[in-house]
Structure formats: C-alpha cells, structure tokens
C-alpha cells in the first residue's frame, strides 16, 4: 500500500492524489440509488483527468456517459475512452467552430439553450450532412427544493423560459438539421438533503410530462439533471440516498407510466458526487507566522491550485487534517501567492503545525486543479497521481503554455 507520506516524498508537494477505486465505488453507489435503466452522464468539468474520467467506465456494471461543454472537454472524454456518440454537448455559448468540430468527430446529442442555439446547432449539422438530436433545456418558473445552489428558476443565460415554449414550439420543431428528442433540466447543484432532491425531481418529472402534452414537446429522452451532494475540501463521508430509487420510481409511474419500457429514456448527470471523494491535495507547510494575536499557516498550494472558483458555491474556509496530530489551534490557512486574496481558510481549526509538516485537504477530486487560478503568478501546477489498489497508475502535471499563432490567424 502506497501511503500519502511516501507519495509526497516521491513526487513533492503540492500533489493531488486520486484514488480510482473510490471513483468506481461512487459510480456504483449512484447507479444503485437510481431506478434501473437510467443513463448517468459524468460532468467532465468536475475533473477531466483521463484516468479519473475513464474509471467511470471501468468494471462490469453500468458505465457512465459524458456531459461536455467544450471541444477541450470532448478531447478529454475521448482520451478517457468515451465515444463521441456517448457525449451530451451542453452550454449556452456554443460557437459555429466548436459545433463543427464536435459534429465532425461524431457528437450527435446536444442540449439547446435558446432558439438561436438550436438554429446554430441545426445549421452546422446540416452543413455536415448530419441531423443533431437536441434536448431543450428548460428554465423552470419555480423550485421544488429549499436548499442547494440554484441553477434555474430565475432569469438566466441557461435554458428556454418555460412560459415561452408554447409560442416557440412550432418554430423549434421546424428547425432544419435539428430533431427535438426531449427535455433537459438542471435546476440545482449540491442539494442539502434527500427530501430536497426528491422535491426537485418531482417538480421536473411533472413538468416534463405536461410539456409532452402541451405544447407537444417530443419526449424520447428526459434528462432530470443532478443535484447529488458531496463534501468539498472538508472531511466527510459520501452522501447516501436510501429512498431515492423507490420514490423516483413512484413519481415516474405516476407521471410517465411508460418509462419502464423505455418511453422516455431517462438520465441524470453528476460531477462532484462521482469524483469528489477520490481526491486528496497534499500540501507542505512552508512557514507558520505568529504575531499580533494571529497565526498564519502558509502552505505551498493556494488559490492557484484549489478553491479558485469559489463562486460556484464551494465555500471557504476549508478544513485540513494531519496524520498523527490530535491537538488543534485556530489559524488562517493561506497559500504562497503574493496577494492577500490567497486565503484558504480564515480563523479555522488546524492541527498544530510547523514548517515541513504535511497537510491533507480531503474530498477535492471534483473542482480542484482545473477549477482554480492555475495561471496566476505562473507557479507550477501541482502534480497529479492516480492510484488503484494502493499502487501508482499514473503521474502527470498540467502545464499551460503559450502557442504562437500565424499572422492573421483567428484568435
């Protein structure tokens, strides 16, 4: 068994360690919590590392599909072993160039966020002699849950406003190059508890069933979205959903009684729940500064390596733990960058630390390095190690680089 101390000694710090066995366990746990026959899309944005994304396809049980929002994420999905035809391409700002690349590589399923988005998808598909299957992403008018990060239910760049659909449906259905095949909802992220998640799904299923009748939205595929919660950068066990399968089956039997025979096909999507628990960030303590009644623990990873996108709801402060130390003290945990904004936790309880100690930040397999300010101050990115059955599988490092463009080339 390779321990974290050994990995830090071999590869240095800061260092991300991803346990691929935990990725597979989270996938199997989530599939088991859903009714049989569901597709499960992995949100590649959560962690595009090819070994991590690929672990969601390993094993004898159901395999995940990929949800992508850029051609870079398409590259990552293909490198991880996903077929282009297994991908769902989402996002409110798809360009002609991106769509041309995706369709040329074989992507055929898209989530359309607006009439303009649908027309653009159809036009590019038609130029390639293809037909794009399109879900309409719906911006609901109300919410079923009281907690979690709201993604829709208010004015937003995401989705078609529910109240506009009746007037738009004739135009949408007539869009050349695009065939409407269903609805896509993603109303919230990181639901507070199971009852909130079920309330949101109940609202979505009821709405989808109504849209199939009036205004007549084709419903071959219904993507319910996600909302599955996981701790971020704090200790904690994976969330369990003991009632989800039975309650969701009851809702589907009530509102979409033909779902058991595949009408419609059903899907959910998840990023953080599938991979958050696999990741640990190992940091070295560079210095401990005490003065004026304050203690600052300075580590070698800051917002350039973790927590840069706090606007997505991964709220600081984060907690750390250190093997073999029981006593704690109150301190501010900061990174090495020359900005006061490089703060990982203000006045948090940390082990009593000294320069040279090793700190572990848990549950950072999702929205870690690629959701951080990686290019800020041009410091090297943390190395990333994947392990399976206690053995190292791969070691790599992301390295942003400037590529010269030929004169007059488009930016």
N, C-alpha and C positions, 0 to 999 in steps of 0.2 A: 504494500500500500504506500503510495507516494503522499506524504504529508505536506501541508502548506509551507512549513518551515523549509523543507527540502526544496520545494519549488521556488520559493523566494531566494534561496541560496543559489540555485542553478541559474535562474533567469533574471534575478534582480527585481526591484520594485520601482514604480508601481506595476502591478501584474494582475490581470484578470484571469481567473481560473473558472472554467465552465465544466461542470460535471454532466456528461452526456447521458448517464443513467438517469439522472433526475429529470432531464428533458423528456425521455421516454415515459417515465413514471407519470409526469404531469399530463402528457398526451393521453395515456391510457385512462387516467383518472377522469379527465374531462369527457372523453368518449363514453365512459361508463355512466357518467352523470346525465348524458343526453339520451333521448329515445333512439332506438336502433334505426339505422338508415340515414342519419344525419351526415352531411358533409361538414368538415371543420376546416376553415381557412386559417392559415397561420399568417398573421400580420408581419410581414418581413421587416417592417420598420422597427419592430421591437428589438431584433438582433439579427442582422443579415450575415453573421459569420456562417460560412458554408457548412462547417461541422455541426453547429447548433441547429441551423435550419434543416440540415439533412437528417439529424437524429429524429425528427418528427415524421420521417418516412420509414425508419428502420423498424424491424420486428415483424411479427406475424399478424398483428391486429390491424385495425383500420389505420390508414395513413392520412396525414393532413394534405390539403391543397394549399396554394399560396395566394395571398392577397398582396398586391403590389401597387405602388403609386408612382413609379418612375421607371425609366429604362435601366437605370442603375440597379434598382431592386429586381427587375427582370433578369439582369445578368447574375445577380446573387442567387435568385431562385434556380436558374438553370445550372449554375455551378454547384448548387446543393442537391441536384438530381431531380428537380421538378420539371415536368414537361410544360411547354408554353400553353398547351391546351388545358392544363390543370389550373391556370392562373386566372384570377379575377383582378382586372385593372381598374383601380378607383382613383378618385381625386378630382377636385373642382377645376384644375387648370391644365388639362391635357392639351398639348400643342400638336399641330399637324406633324411635326417632325417626330415627336415621341410616339404618336399613334402609328405613323408609318413604320417605325422600327418594330413596334410591338406586333402589328398585324403581319408584317413580313416574316417575323420569327414564329408566328403561329398562334398568337393570343387571339381568342375569339369571344371571350366573355368580358364585358365591360359594365361598370356602373355609371350611368349617365346622371349628372348633377343638375342639368338645366336643358331647356330646348336647344340652346346653342351648342352645348356639349354633345347632345345626341346627334345634331346635324353634322358636327365635325367628325364624330366617330363614323357615322354612316358614309360621309363623303370620302374619307380616307379609305375605308373598307372597300367602297365601290371602285376607287381607283386601282385597288389591288385585286380586283375580281373576286372579292370576298363579301360575305354577309356577317356583320357583327351581331352577336346576341347581346342584348342590353337589358339590364335591370334598371328600373327607375329608382333612384334614391329619393326617399320621401322625407320631407321635413314635417314632422307631426305638429299639431297645434297644441297638444297638451302632453303631460308626462304622467306615467303611472307610478314612478318611484320618487321618494323624497330625498334620497342621498345619491352620492356618486357625482362624477363630473359630467354636466350636461353637454351633449354634443349638438342637440337639435331641440325643437320646441320653441324657438325664438328666431328672429331674423338672423340669417346665417348664409355664408357662402356655400354651405353644404345642402344639397338636395332641392327638389322641387317642392314648393309650398303646397301642402295638402289641399288647401281651398282653391288653388288654381288648376287642379288636374281636370275637372270636368270640361272646362273651356279649352284646355290644351290637348286633350286626348286625341281628337281627330287628326290634328297636326302631327302629334308624336307618333301615332300609329302609321302615318303615311310617309315617314322619313325614309328616304331611299338609302339602301346599304345597311340599315339597322333593323333588326327584328326584336320587338319587345317580347321579353320572355318572363318578366316577373318584377318583383319589388325588392328593394334593398333598404333596410333600416339599420341605422347605427345611432341610437338616441342617447347613449350614455357610456361612460367608462368607469371601471372600478366601483361597482355597486357596493353599497355599505353592507348589505346582508342579503340572505337568500330571498326573503319576502319582497325586498325592493326589486331584485332581479326578476322574480316571477310576476310582479305587478307590471313591470315594463314589458315583458314578453306577452302578457295577457293583452295589454293595450295594442301591441304590434300585430298580434295574430288576429284580433278582432278587426283592426283597421284593414289589414290585407284582405281578409275575407270580404269586407264591404267594397273595397276597390275592385275586386274581381267582378262584382255585380254591377256597380255603378261607381265610376264611369266605364267599366268594362276593360280593366287592365288585364292583359293575359297573365296568368299565374302558373307558369310551368316550374319556376324556381322562386322560393321565398328565402331570402337571407335575413334572419332575425337580428343580425348584429352580434354584439358581445356584451361586455359589462362585467366579465368574470374578474374577481378581485384577487390581488396578491400583494403582500408587503413589499415595500421598496426601501432598500438601504437600512432597514431595521430588522432585528431578529423577529422571527415569526414562522409558524407552520403554514403550509398551504391551506387555503380555504376549502372547505368541504361543502357539497351541495346534496344532502341526503334526500331532499324532497323534489328536486328539480325534475327528474325523469318522469315520475308519476304525475306530477302536476302539469307538466308540459304536455304529456300525452292526453290528459283530460281536456286541456284547452284546445288542442288540435282536434280531438274527436268532436268537440262541441262546435267549433267554427269551421274546420276544414276536414270533414269526415272522410274524404278520400285520400288523406295523406298517407295512410298505411299501405296503399297500393301505388304510391309514387306520384300522386297528383295533389298538390305540387311536390317536387323535390324540396327538401329543407336543408338549410345550412345555418351555421353560426360561425363566428370568427373570434379569434383571440390572439393576443400577443403576449402581454405581461403574464397572464396566468400560466401559459405554456413554458415560458423560459425564465421568469424572474428568479425562481428558486434555485436554478442551476449555477448561478454566478456569484463569485466572491471576488472583491477587489482587495488585494494585499498592498498595503502601504507601509513605507518605512517612516518612522518618526525622525525628522531632521533636527528638531530643536524643541525644547519646552521653555517658554519665556514667561517669567513671573514678574509682576510689578503692578503697583497701584491697585492692589486688590483683585487683579485679574490674572488668569492663567491662560496662555495660548499654546496649544499643541500644534506644531507646524509639521505637516506630513508632505510627502513628495508627490501627492496627487491632489489636484484642486478641481475647479470647475472646468478645466480643460480636459479632464478625464471622467468626471461624473457630476451629475446634477446641473449641467448647463441649461437644460430645458425645463427649469422648474415651473415655467408657465403651463406645462402640460399636467400640472397637478401633483407632481412628485415633490411634495412639500418638505423643505428642510426645517429643523435640523435632522440630520441622520445620526444613527447610533452605530457605535463600533464596539467590538469585543476583542479581547486579547487573551490568548490561551494562558492558563495558569495564574491569573491575577484576580483576586477577589475584591480588594479594596478599590473604591472609585473616588473621584473628585469632580468638582464642577469646573469645566473649562470650555473655551471656544476652540473648536477644531477648524483649522484653516489650512489652505494649500500653500504652494510655494510661489505663486504668481505675485508680481509687484502691483497689486491692486487691492484695495480694501474690500472689493466685491468677491474675493476668493474665499468665501466663507462656507464651510460645510456643516457647521452646527454652532449656534451661539449659546453659551452657558448650558451645555449638556453634560450629563454624567458620563465620564470616560474612565477607563482604568487609570491608575496612577502610572504615568508613562515617563520614559526617559529617552534621550537620543539613542537611536539604534534599535529600539523596540519595533516589533512587527504588529501592525494593526490590521484587523479584518473587518471589512464592510460587507455584510451579507445581503443576499437577495437582490443582486444587481445584474442578473442575467438579462433583464429587459431594460431598455432605455439607459444603457450605460455609456460606453465609449462613443458610439455613433450618434448619441443624443446630447453630446457635450460640445464645449467650445474648443474643438480639437486643434484648430489652427491658431488659437490665441497665444501670443508670445512665442510661438514657434518652438515649443518644447517637444521632445519626442513623445509619441503616443505610448501608453502602456503596452507591454507585450500581452498577448492573449494565448493561454494554454488551454487545450481541451484534454479531458481525461475520461477514460472509460474503464470500469472495473479497477480503479486505482492506478492505471497505467497511462502515461502520457501518449496522446494520439497525435497532437499537432502543436506546433509553436509558431506564432506569426506576429507581425506588427503592421498596423495601418500606417502608411506614410503618405501624407498629402504631398503632391509635387506640382510644380508649375510647368505646363506643357506649352511650348511656343506654337503659335498659330501662324499659318502662312498669311502674307499680306492680303487684306481684303476678305479673309475668311470670316464667315458669320460667327458672332460670339455665342 
